[in-house]
Amino acid sequence: MKRKIPDIITEEELIKIITSPKIKNHHKLAFIMGFYLQMRVSEVVNLKEDNIKYKRKIVQIKEGKGSKDRDIAITKPLKMGALSVVNALKNVPVGCGVRALEIAFKNYSNKVLGRDLHFHTLRHGGATWLLNKKGWDIRKVQKQLGHEDIKTTQIYAHVGCEDLVEMEWG
């Protein structure tokens, strides 16, 4: 049976959303964490300030999917300029529920990008960004996402035609 390749969002598209007028700060924070930290919506909602270890540059996920704990590297965005993940994290907790964030992201992606996307698309886009733009290898991305099986991580390994052209022409 053929699998459908999941949708992704690019860093440029994320920036369009988080810099759109009237976006609420807690939505911006949640979307940044979904993309740059590849967090699931439930992990974003449950994140507490004491789970962020600034000196070590990690976020500790407690009781994530499958009741598993994992550490996430705080990655440095390529194109956000003054907006930083570390500064965004200073506003944790998000103070919003799972369903509210899912609806908010769907609404913003429709309004700003004209695309019907789900919050989990941020995780896929962030994983693809790590692979294609940050140059992480698949094993590092597997660790960041908390996957036991590398085959699961490979679902996130999108390589678009643009990436191939960029590699060839620089």
mmCIF file of the C-alpha atoms, coordinates in Angstrom:
data_MODEL
# 
_entry.id   MODEL 
# 
loop_
_atom_site.group_PDB 
_atom_site.id 
_atom_site.type_symbol 
_atom_site.label_atom_id 
_atom_site.label_alt_id 
_atom_site.label_comp_id 
_atom_site.label_asym_id 
_atom_site.label_entity_id 
_atom_site.label_seq_id 
_atom_site.pdbx_PDB_ins_code 
_atom_site.Cartn_x 
_atom_site.Cartn_y 
_atom_site.Cartn_z 
_atom_site.occupancy 
_atom_site.B_iso_or_equiv 
_atom_site.pdbx_formal_charge 
_atom_site.auth_seq_id 
_atom_site.auth_comp_id 
_atom_site.auth_asym_id 
_atom_site.auth_atom_id 
_atom_site.pdbx_PDB_model_num 
ATOM 1   C CA . MET A 1 1   ? 0.000  0.000  0.000  1.00 0.00 ? 1   MET A CA 1 
ATOM 2   C CA . LYS A 1 2   ? 1.400  3.375  -1.027 1.00 0.00 ? 2   LYS A CA 1 
ATOM 3   C CA . ARG A 1 3   ? 1.796  5.976  1.739  1.00 0.00 ? 3   ARG A CA 1 
ATOM 4   C CA . LYS A 1 4   ? 0.831  9.589  1.204  1.00 0.00 ? 4   LYS A CA 1 
ATOM 5   C CA . ILE A 1 5   ? 3.713  11.962 1.892  1.00 0.00 ? 5   ILE A CA 1 
ATOM 6   C CA . PRO A 1 6   ? 2.669  14.269 4.740  1.00 0.00 ? 6   PRO A CA 1 
ATOM 7   C CA . ASP A 1 7   ? 2.380  18.017 4.171  1.00 0.00 ? 7   ASP A CA 1 
ATOM 8   C CA . ILE A 1 8   ? 5.192  20.216 5.408  1.00 0.00 ? 8   ILE A CA 1 
ATOM 9   C CA . ILE A 1 9   ? 5.599  23.894 6.094  1.00 0.00 ? 9   ILE A CA 1 
ATOM 10  C CA . THR A 1 10  ? 8.792  25.769 5.253  1.00 0.00 ? 10  THR A CA 1 
ATOM 11  C CA . GLU A 1 11  ? 10.602 28.178 7.551  1.00 0.00 ? 11  GLU A CA 1 
ATOM 12  C CA . GLU A 1 12  ? 9.590  31.032 5.237  1.00 0.00 ? 12  GLU A CA 1 
ATOM 13  C CA . GLU A 1 13  ? 5.921  30.045 5.504  1.00 0.00 ? 13  GLU A CA 1 
ATOM 14  C CA . LEU A 1 14  ? 6.171  29.785 9.302  1.00 0.00 ? 14  LEU A CA 1 
ATOM 15  C CA . ILE A 1 15  ? 7.682  33.274 9.462  1.00 0.00 ? 15  ILE A CA 1 
ATOM 16  C CA . LYS A 1 16  ? 4.794  34.627 7.364  1.00 0.00 ? 16  LYS A CA 1 
ATOM 17  C CA . ILE A 1 17  ? 2.364  33.167 9.891  1.00 0.00 ? 17  ILE A CA 1 
ATOM 18  C CA . ILE A 1 18  ? 4.141  34.295 13.070 1.00 0.00 ? 18  ILE A CA 1 
ATOM 19  C CA . THR A 1 19  ? 4.694  37.815 11.729 1.00 0.00 ? 19  THR A CA 1 
ATOM 20  C CA . SER A 1 20  ? 1.126  38.213 10.485 1.00 0.00 ? 20  SER A CA 1 
ATOM 21  C CA . PRO A 1 21  ? -0.853 41.071 12.015 1.00 0.00 ? 21  PRO A CA 1 
ATOM 22  C CA . LYS A 1 22  ? -2.977 40.317 15.058 1.00 0.00 ? 22  LYS A CA 1 
ATOM 23  C CA . ILE A 1 23  ? -1.377 36.940 15.816 1.00 0.00 ? 23  ILE A CA 1 
ATOM 24  C CA . LYS A 1 24  ? -1.626 36.220 19.520 1.00 0.00 ? 24  LYS A CA 1 
ATOM 25  C CA . ASN A 1 25  ? 1.686  35.826 21.369 1.00 0.00 ? 25  ASN A CA 1 
ATOM 26  C CA . HIS A 1 26  ? 0.781  32.409 22.800 1.00 0.00 ? 26  HIS A CA 1 
ATOM 27  C CA . HIS A 1 27  ? -0.025 31.139 19.295 1.00 0.00 ? 27  HIS A CA 1 
ATOM 28  C CA . LYS A 1 28  ? 3.295  32.501 17.995 1.00 0.00 ? 28  LYS A CA 1 
ATOM 29  C CA . LEU A 1 29  ? 5.127  30.738 20.848 1.00 0.00 ? 29  LEU A CA 1 
ATOM 30  C CA . ALA A 1 30  ? 3.327  27.447 20.206 1.00 0.00 ? 30  ALA A CA 1 
ATOM 31  C CA . PHE A 1 31  ? 4.007  27.554 16.457 1.00 0.00 ? 31  PHE A CA 1 
ATOM 32  C CA . ILE A 1 32  ? 7.711  28.333 17.045 1.00 0.00 ? 32  ILE A CA 1 
ATOM 33  C CA . MET A 1 33  ? 8.006  25.355 19.404 1.00 0.00 ? 33  MET A CA 1 
ATOM 34  C CA . GLY A 1 34  ? 6.141  23.084 16.989 1.00 0.00 ? 34  GLY A CA 1 
ATOM 35  C CA . PHE A 1 35  ? 8.531  23.916 14.143 1.00 0.00 ? 35  PHE A CA 1 
ATOM 36  C CA . TYR A 1 36  ? 11.932 24.709 15.661 1.00 0.00 ? 36  TYR A CA 1 
ATOM 37  C CA . LEU A 1 37  ? 11.717 22.162 18.491 1.00 0.00 ? 37  LEU A CA 1 
ATOM 38  C CA . GLN A 1 38  ? 9.629  19.649 16.513 1.00 0.00 ? 38  GLN A CA 1 
ATOM 39  C CA . MET A 1 39  ? 7.202  19.367 19.431 1.00 0.00 ? 39  MET A CA 1 
ATOM 40  C CA . ARG A 1 40  ? 3.802  17.707 19.323 1.00 0.00 ? 40  ARG A CA 1 
ATOM 41  C CA . VAL A 1 41  ? 0.840  19.901 20.237 1.00 0.00 ? 41  VAL A CA 1 
ATOM 42  C CA . SER A 1 42  ? 0.324  18.012 23.532 1.00 0.00 ? 42  SER A CA 1 
ATOM 43  C CA . GLU A 1 43  ? 4.008  18.555 24.421 1.00 0.00 ? 43  GLU A CA 1 
ATOM 44  C CA . VAL A 1 44  ? 3.667  22.285 23.732 1.00 0.00 ? 44  VAL A CA 1 
ATOM 45  C CA . VAL A 1 45  ? 0.581  22.563 25.921 1.00 0.00 ? 45  VAL A CA 1 
ATOM 46  C CA . ASN A 1 46  ? 2.122  20.596 28.802 1.00 0.00 ? 46  ASN A CA 1 
ATOM 47  C CA . LEU A 1 47  ? 5.535  22.298 28.776 1.00 0.00 ? 47  LEU A CA 1 
ATOM 48  C CA . LYS A 1 48  ? 6.467  23.996 32.040 1.00 0.00 ? 48  LYS A CA 1 
ATOM 49  C CA . GLU A 1 49  ? 9.127  26.598 32.689 1.00 0.00 ? 49  GLU A CA 1 
ATOM 50  C CA . ASP A 1 50  ? 11.254 24.210 34.761 1.00 0.00 ? 50  ASP A CA 1 
ATOM 51  C CA . ASN A 1 51  ? 11.485 21.821 31.756 1.00 0.00 ? 51  ASN A CA 1 
ATOM 52  C CA . ILE A 1 52  ? 13.655 24.373 29.933 1.00 0.00 ? 52  ILE A CA 1 
ATOM 53  C CA . LYS A 1 53  ? 17.379 24.090 30.662 1.00 0.00 ? 53  LYS A CA 1 
ATOM 54  C CA . TYR A 1 54  ? 18.825 27.258 29.132 1.00 0.00 ? 54  TYR A CA 1 
ATOM 55  C CA . LYS A 1 55  ? 22.465 26.617 30.049 1.00 0.00 ? 55  LYS A CA 1 
ATOM 56  C CA . ARG A 1 56  ? 22.366 23.153 28.479 1.00 0.00 ? 56  ARG A CA 1 
ATOM 57  C CA . LYS A 1 57  ? 20.257 24.445 25.535 1.00 0.00 ? 57  LYS A CA 1 
ATOM 58  C CA . ILE A 1 58  ? 17.682 21.680 25.900 1.00 0.00 ? 58  ILE A CA 1 
ATOM 59  C CA . VAL A 1 59  ? 13.990 21.279 26.595 1.00 0.00 ? 59  VAL A CA 1 
ATOM 60  C CA . GLN A 1 60  ? 12.999 18.246 28.615 1.00 0.00 ? 60  GLN A CA 1 
ATOM 61  C CA . ILE A 1 61  ? 9.772  16.576 27.568 1.00 0.00 ? 61  ILE A CA 1 
ATOM 62  C CA . LYS A 1 62  ? 8.202  14.719 30.467 1.00 0.00 ? 62  LYS A CA 1 
ATOM 63  C CA . GLU A 1 63  ? 5.640  12.016 29.777 1.00 0.00 ? 63  GLU A CA 1 
ATOM 64  C CA . GLY A 1 64  ? 5.431  12.665 26.023 1.00 0.00 ? 64  GLY A CA 1 
ATOM 65  C CA . LYS A 1 65  ? 3.837  10.285 23.548 1.00 0.00 ? 65  LYS A CA 1 
ATOM 66  C CA . GLY A 1 66  ? 3.854  6.766  24.965 1.00 0.00 ? 66  GLY A CA 1 
ATOM 67  C CA . SER A 1 67  ? 4.629  8.252  28.407 1.00 0.00 ? 67  SER A CA 1 
ATOM 68  C CA . LYS A 1 68  ? 8.266  8.674  27.322 1.00 0.00 ? 68  LYS A CA 1 
ATOM 69  C CA . ASP A 1 69  ? 10.686 11.374 28.423 1.00 0.00 ? 69  ASP A CA 1 
ATOM 70  C CA . ARG A 1 70  ? 13.161 12.924 25.998 1.00 0.00 ? 70  ARG A CA 1 
ATOM 71  C CA . ASP A 1 71  ? 15.481 15.885 25.657 1.00 0.00 ? 71  ASP A CA 1 
ATOM 72  C CA . ILE A 1 72  ? 15.142 18.240 22.710 1.00 0.00 ? 72  ILE A CA 1 
ATOM 73  C CA . ALA A 1 73  ? 18.007 20.439 21.506 1.00 0.00 ? 73  ALA A CA 1 
ATOM 74  C CA . ILE A 1 74  ? 17.096 24.104 21.258 1.00 0.00 ? 74  ILE A CA 1 
ATOM 75  C CA . THR A 1 75  ? 17.923 24.774 17.614 1.00 0.00 ? 75  THR A CA 1 
ATOM 76  C CA . LYS A 1 76  ? 18.935 28.151 16.258 1.00 0.00 ? 76  LYS A CA 1 
ATOM 77  C CA . PRO A 1 77  ? 16.645 29.480 13.513 1.00 0.00 ? 77  PRO A CA 1 
ATOM 78  C CA . LEU A 1 78  ? 18.235 30.501 10.240 1.00 0.00 ? 78  LEU A CA 1 
ATOM 79  C CA . LYS A 1 79  ? 16.030 33.427 9.222  1.00 0.00 ? 79  LYS A CA 1 
ATOM 80  C CA . MET A 1 80  ? 14.171 34.734 12.263 1.00 0.00 ? 80  MET A CA 1 
ATOM 81  C CA . GLY A 1 81  ? 16.493 37.630 13.099 1.00 0.00 ? 81  GLY A CA 1 
ATOM 82  C CA . ALA A 1 82  ? 15.383 39.261 16.338 1.00 0.00 ? 82  ALA A CA 1 
ATOM 83  C CA . LEU A 1 83  ? 12.829 36.539 17.058 1.00 0.00 ? 83  LEU A CA 1 
ATOM 84  C CA . SER A 1 84  ? 14.586 33.763 18.913 1.00 0.00 ? 84  SER A CA 1 
ATOM 85  C CA . VAL A 1 85  ? 13.449 30.415 20.211 1.00 0.00 ? 85  VAL A CA 1 
ATOM 86  C CA . VAL A 1 86  ? 15.136 31.095 23.559 1.00 0.00 ? 86  VAL A CA 1 
ATOM 87  C CA . ASN A 1 87  ? 13.252 34.392 23.980 1.00 0.00 ? 87  ASN A CA 1 
ATOM 88  C CA . ALA A 1 88  ? 10.000 32.736 22.948 1.00 0.00 ? 88  ALA A CA 1 
ATOM 89  C CA . LEU A 1 89  ? 10.499 29.991 25.544 1.00 0.00 ? 89  LEU A CA 1 
ATOM 90  C CA . LYS A 1 90  ? 10.571 32.609 28.309 1.00 0.00 ? 90  LYS A CA 1 
ATOM 91  C CA . ASN A 1 91  ? 6.789  32.869 27.847 1.00 0.00 ? 91  ASN A CA 1 
ATOM 92  C CA . VAL A 1 92  ? 6.089  29.234 28.793 1.00 0.00 ? 92  VAL A CA 1 
ATOM 93  C CA . PRO A 1 93  ? 3.564  27.874 29.661 1.00 0.00 ? 93  PRO A CA 1 
ATOM 94  C CA . VAL A 1 94  ? 1.506  28.560 26.567 1.00 0.00 ? 94  VAL A CA 1 
ATOM 95  C CA . GLY A 1 95  ? -1.776 28.820 28.460 1.00 0.00 ? 95  GLY A CA 1 
ATOM 96  C CA . CYS A 1 96  ? -3.860 27.307 25.705 1.00 0.00 ? 96  CYS A CA 1 
ATOM 97  C CA . GLY A 1 97  ? -5.423 23.903 25.142 1.00 0.00 ? 97  GLY A CA 1 
ATOM 98  C CA . VAL A 1 98  ? -4.627 21.312 22.484 1.00 0.00 ? 98  VAL A CA 1 
ATOM 99  C CA . ARG A 1 99  ? -7.810 21.790 20.478 1.00 0.00 ? 99  ARG A CA 1 
ATOM 100 C CA . ALA A 1 100 ? -7.541 25.588 20.602 1.00 0.00 ? 100 ALA A CA 1 
ATOM 101 C CA . LEU A 1 101 ? -3.991 25.449 19.199 1.00 0.00 ? 101 LEU A CA 1 
ATOM 102 C CA . GLU A 1 102 ? -5.001 23.007 16.472 1.00 0.00 ? 102 GLU A CA 1 
ATOM 103 C CA . ILE A 1 103 ? -7.844 25.300 15.398 1.00 0.00 ? 103 ILE A CA 1 
ATOM 104 C CA . ALA A 1 104 ? -5.670 28.426 15.601 1.00 0.00 ? 104 ALA A CA 1 
ATOM 105 C CA . PHE A 1 105 ? -2.958 26.927 13.396 1.00 0.00 ? 105 PHE A CA 1 
ATOM 106 C CA . LYS A 1 106 ? -5.493 25.685 10.869 1.00 0.00 ? 106 LYS A CA 1 
ATOM 107 C CA . ASN A 1 107 ? -7.059 29.172 10.742 1.00 0.00 ? 107 ASN A CA 1 
ATOM 108 C CA . TYR A 1 108 ? -3.738 31.013 10.396 1.00 0.00 ? 108 TYR A CA 1 
ATOM 109 C CA . SER A 1 109 ? -2.425 28.637 7.714  1.00 0.00 ? 109 SER A CA 1 
ATOM 110 C CA . ASN A 1 110 ? -5.642 29.070 5.719  1.00 0.00 ? 110 ASN A CA 1 
ATOM 111 C CA . LYS A 1 111 ? -5.688 32.854 6.122  1.00 0.00 ? 111 LYS A CA 1 
ATOM 112 C CA . VAL A 1 112 ? -1.986 33.585 5.597  1.00 0.00 ? 112 VAL A CA 1 
ATOM 113 C CA . LEU A 1 113 ? -0.864 30.782 3.270  1.00 0.00 ? 113 LEU A CA 1 
ATOM 114 C CA . GLY A 1 114 ? -4.116 29.640 1.678  1.00 0.00 ? 114 GLY A CA 1 
ATOM 115 C CA . ARG A 1 115 ? -3.296 26.085 2.805  1.00 0.00 ? 115 ARG A CA 1 
ATOM 116 C CA . ASP A 1 116 ? -5.287 23.774 5.067  1.00 0.00 ? 116 ASP A CA 1 
ATOM 117 C CA . LEU A 1 117 ? -2.582 22.554 7.460  1.00 0.00 ? 117 LEU A CA 1 
ATOM 118 C CA . HIS A 1 118 ? -2.575 20.780 10.807 1.00 0.00 ? 118 HIS A CA 1 
ATOM 119 C CA . PHE A 1 119 ? -0.447 21.614 13.859 1.00 0.00 ? 119 PHE A CA 1 
ATOM 120 C CA . HIS A 1 120 ? 1.536  18.391 13.335 1.00 0.00 ? 120 HIS A CA 1 
ATOM 121 C CA . THR A 1 121 ? 2.647  19.836 9.982  1.00 0.00 ? 121 THR A CA 1 
ATOM 122 C CA . LEU A 1 122 ? 4.959  22.078 12.039 1.00 0.00 ? 122 LEU A CA 1 
ATOM 123 C CA . ARG A 1 123 ? 6.752  18.991 13.386 1.00 0.00 ? 123 ARG A CA 1 
ATOM 124 C CA . HIS A 1 124 ? 7.138  17.548 9.869  1.00 0.00 ? 124 HIS A CA 1 
ATOM 125 C CA . GLY A 1 125 ? 8.335  20.902 8.539  1.00 0.00 ? 125 GLY A CA 1 
ATOM 126 C CA . GLY A 1 126 ? 10.795 21.311 11.404 1.00 0.00 ? 126 GLY A CA 1 
ATOM 127 C CA . ALA A 1 127 ? 12.248 17.832 10.880 1.00 0.00 ? 127 ALA A CA 1 
ATOM 128 C CA . THR A 1 128 ? 12.626 18.513 7.160  1.00 0.00 ? 128 THR A CA 1 
ATOM 129 C CA . TRP A 1 129 ? 14.262 21.866 7.990  1.00 0.00 ? 129 TRP A CA 1 
ATOM 130 C CA . LEU A 1 130 ? 16.798 20.100 10.249 1.00 0.00 ? 130 LEU A CA 1 
ATOM 131 C CA . LEU A 1 131 ? 17.667 17.649 7.468  1.00 0.00 ? 131 LEU A CA 1 
ATOM 132 C CA . ASN A 1 132 ? 17.726 19.949 4.450  1.00 0.00 ? 132 ASN A CA 1 
ATOM 133 C CA . LYS A 1 133 ? 18.643 23.393 5.807  1.00 0.00 ? 133 LYS A CA 1 
ATOM 134 C CA . LYS A 1 134 ? 20.595 22.683 8.995  1.00 0.00 ? 134 LYS A CA 1 
ATOM 135 C CA . GLY A 1 135 ? 22.384 19.633 7.571  1.00 0.00 ? 135 GLY A CA 1 
ATOM 136 C CA . TRP A 1 136 ? 21.552 17.231 10.419 1.00 0.00 ? 136 TRP A CA 1 
ATOM 137 C CA . ASP A 1 137 ? 21.887 13.542 9.633  1.00 0.00 ? 137 ASP A CA 1 
ATOM 138 C CA . ILE A 1 138 ? 18.870 11.249 9.954  1.00 0.00 ? 138 ILE A CA 1 
ATOM 139 C CA . ARG A 1 139 ? 20.090 9.700  13.239 1.00 0.00 ? 139 ARG A CA 1 
ATOM 140 C CA . LYS A 1 140 ? 20.273 13.118 14.936 1.00 0.00 ? 140 LYS A CA 1 
ATOM 141 C CA . VAL A 1 141 ? 16.785 13.953 13.693 1.00 0.00 ? 141 VAL A CA 1 
ATOM 142 C CA . GLN A 1 142 ? 15.572 10.562 14.976 1.00 0.00 ? 142 GLN A CA 1 
ATOM 143 C CA . LYS A 1 143 ? 16.904 11.445 18.450 1.00 0.00 ? 143 LYS A CA 1 
ATOM 144 C CA . GLN A 1 144 ? 15.381 14.946 18.347 1.00 0.00 ? 144 GLN A CA 1 
ATOM 145 C CA . LEU A 1 145 ? 11.961 13.552 17.399 1.00 0.00 ? 145 LEU A CA 1 
ATOM 146 C CA . GLY A 1 146 ? 12.145 10.730 19.936 1.00 0.00 ? 146 GLY A CA 1 
ATOM 147 C CA . HIS A 1 147 ? 11.528 7.932  17.452 1.00 0.00 ? 147 HIS A CA 1 
ATOM 148 C CA . GLU A 1 148 ? 12.586 4.402  18.345 1.00 0.00 ? 148 GLU A CA 1 
ATOM 149 C CA . ASP A 1 149 ? 12.504 3.228  14.722 1.00 0.00 ? 149 ASP A CA 1 
ATOM 150 C CA . ILE A 1 150 ? 14.435 5.119  12.052 1.00 0.00 ? 150 ILE A CA 1 
ATOM 151 C CA . LYS A 1 151 ? 11.718 4.143  9.540  1.00 0.00 ? 151 LYS A CA 1 
ATOM 152 C CA . THR A 1 152 ? 9.345  6.493  11.366 1.00 0.00 ? 152 THR A CA 1 
ATOM 153 C CA . THR A 1 153 ? 11.863 9.324  11.054 1.00 0.00 ? 153 THR A CA 1 
ATOM 154 C CA . GLN A 1 154 ? 12.269 8.626  7.339  1.00 0.00 ? 154 GLN A CA 1 
ATOM 155 C CA . ILE A 1 155 ? 8.619  9.580  6.833  1.00 0.00 ? 155 ILE A CA 1 
ATOM 156 C CA . TYR A 1 156 ? 9.691  13.098 7.855  1.00 0.00 ? 156 TYR A CA 1 
ATOM 157 C CA . ALA A 1 157 ? 12.648 13.143 5.456  1.00 0.00 ? 157 ALA A CA 1 
ATOM 158 C CA . HIS A 1 158 ? 11.171 15.262 2.677  1.00 0.00 ? 158 HIS A CA 1 
ATOM 159 C CA . VAL A 1 159 ? 13.506 16.244 -0.107 1.00 0.00 ? 159 VAL A CA 1 
ATOM 160 C CA . GLY A 1 160 ? 11.861 18.613 -2.509 1.00 0.00 ? 160 GLY A CA 1 
ATOM 161 C CA . CYS A 1 161 ? 12.974 19.456 -6.011 1.00 0.00 ? 161 CYS A CA 1 
ATOM 162 C CA . GLU A 1 162 ? 13.986 22.917 -4.716 1.00 0.00 ? 162 GLU A CA 1 
ATOM 163 C CA . ASP A 1 163 ? 16.401 21.266 -2.278 1.00 0.00 ? 163 ASP A CA 1 
ATOM 164 C CA . LEU A 1 164 ? 18.048 19.327 -5.100 1.00 0.00 ? 164 LEU A CA 1 
ATOM 165 C CA . VAL A 1 165 ? 18.367 22.443 -7.260 1.00 0.00 ? 165 VAL A CA 1 
ATOM 166 C CA . GLU A 1 166 ? 19.795 24.398 -4.302 1.00 0.00 ? 166 GLU A CA 1 
ATOM 167 C CA . MET A 1 167 ? 22.379 21.642 -3.664 1.00 0.00 ? 167 MET A CA 1 
ATOM 168 C CA . GLU A 1 168 ? 23.408 21.636 -7.318 1.00 0.00 ? 168 GLU A CA 1 
ATOM 169 C CA . TRP A 1 169 ? 23.519 25.409 -7.898 1.00 0.00 ? 169 TRP A CA 1 
ATOM 170 C CA . GLY A 1 170 ? 24.196 26.684 -4.333 1.00 0.00 ? 170 GLY A CA 1 
# 
